[in-house]
Amino acid sequence: QVQLVESGGGLVQPGGSLRLSCAASGSIFSIPGMAWYRQAAGKQRELVAAIAGDGSTNYALSVKGRFIISREIAWKVVYLQMNSLKPEDTAVYYCNTKIGHDDYWGQGTQVTVSS
């Protein structure tokens, strides 16, 4: 079992920055990789960024060059640094990991980009 808790969301103006954190606990030694997803009102949840055990990363085209995913050793915390934020980045952001057939999600943190 793995528990994920996100934090760091809030209200920010267009062009601003936020850093989200995802704290993992439980069987974190089993985690092969982690990802950030987001879900805007009325839309499907979408992958934002992912990081693998070897440190390799991938990003959605819409955030590439603006967002950076990183992690602490042993997967204790995964970060999402979000720069040059746009109103279309407004969503609930979730962290996620998949271990075998099990899918783990945090409760989400709201990010609102508005002037």
C-alpha positions in Angstrom: 0.0 0.0 0.0 1.1 3.5 -0.8 -0.4 6.8 0.4 0.1 10.0 -1.6 -0.6 13.5 -0.4 -0.4 16.5 -2.6 0.2 20.1 -1.5 1.2 23.4 -2.9 -1.8 24.4 -5.0 -3.4 27.8 -4.9 -4.4 30.9 -6.8 -1.7 32.5 -9.0 -1.7 35.1 -11.7 -0.9 34.3 -15.3 2.8 34.1 -15.8 3.4 33.2 -12.2 4.9 30.0 -10.7 3.9 27.3 -8.2 5.6 24.2 -6.9 3.4 21.2 -6.1 4.6 18.5 -3.7 3.5 14.9 -3.5 4.5 13.1 -0.3 4.6 9.3 -0.5 4.4 6.9 2.5 3.9 3.2 3.0 5.6 0.8 0.6 7.6 3.4 -1.2 10.4 1.0 -2.0 8.0 -0.6 -4.5 7.4 2.5 -6.5 8.8 2.2 -10.1 7.9 5.7 -11.1 5.5 8.6 -10.4 3.4 11.0 -12.4 1.3 14.2 -12.2 -2.1 14.3 -13.8 -4.6 17.1 -13.9 -8.3 17.4 -14.4 -10.0 20.6 -15.4 -13.7 21.1 -14.9 -15.7 19.2 -17.4 -12.7 17.6 -19.0 -11.0 14.2 -18.7 -8.0 13.6 -16.5 -4.7 14.0 -18.5 -1.1 13.2 -17.9 1.1 16.2 -17.2 4.5 14.8 -16.4 6.1 11.6 -15.3 9.4 10.5 -13.9 10.9 7.0 -13.9 13.2 5.2 -11.5 16.2 6.1 -13.7 15.3 9.7 -13.6 14.0 9.9 -17.1 11.1 12.3 -17.6 8.3 13.0 -20.1 5.9 15.8 -20.4 2.6 16.7 -22.1 3.3 19.0 -25.1 1.2 21.7 -23.5 3.5 22.0 -20.5 6.9 21.1 -22.0 9.5 23.8 -21.3 7.3 25.3 -18.5 7.0 22.5 -16.0 9.6 20.4 -14.3 9.1 17.1 -12.5 11.7 16.0 -9.9 11.9 13.7 -6.9 13.8 13.1 -3.7 15.7 9.9 -3.1 13.6 6.9 -2.3 10.4 8.5 -3.8 9.6 10.3 -0.5 8.6 13.4 -2.3 7.9 14.2 -5.9 7.7 17.8 -7.1 6.1 19.6 -10.0 7.6 23.0 -10.6 5.2 25.0 -12.7 6.4 28.2 -14.4 4.8 30.6 -16.8 1.4 29.5 -15.8 -1.6 30.1 -18.1 -5.3 30.2 -17.3 -5.6 26.9 -19.2 -3.4 25.3 -16.5 -6.3 25.7 -14.1 -7.2 22.2 -12.8 -7.0 19.8 -9.9 -3.6 18.2 -9.9 -3.1 14.7 -8.8 0.0 12.5 -8.2 -0.1 8.9 -9.2 1.9 5.7 -9.1 1.2 2.3 -10.5 2.6 -0.8 -8.7 1.7 -4.0 -10.5 -2.0 -3.9 -11.1 -2.6 -1.3 -8.4 -3.2 2.3 -9.2 -2.6 4.9 -6.4 -3.9 8.5 -6.4 -3.6 11.4 -4.0 -6.6 13.5 -3.1 -5.6 16.3 -5.5 -4.7 19.9 -5.1 -6.4 22.8 -6.8 -4.4 25.2 -9.0 -6.2 28.3 -10.3 -4.5 30.6 -12.7 -6.4 33.9 -12.9 -5.9 37.6 -12.8 
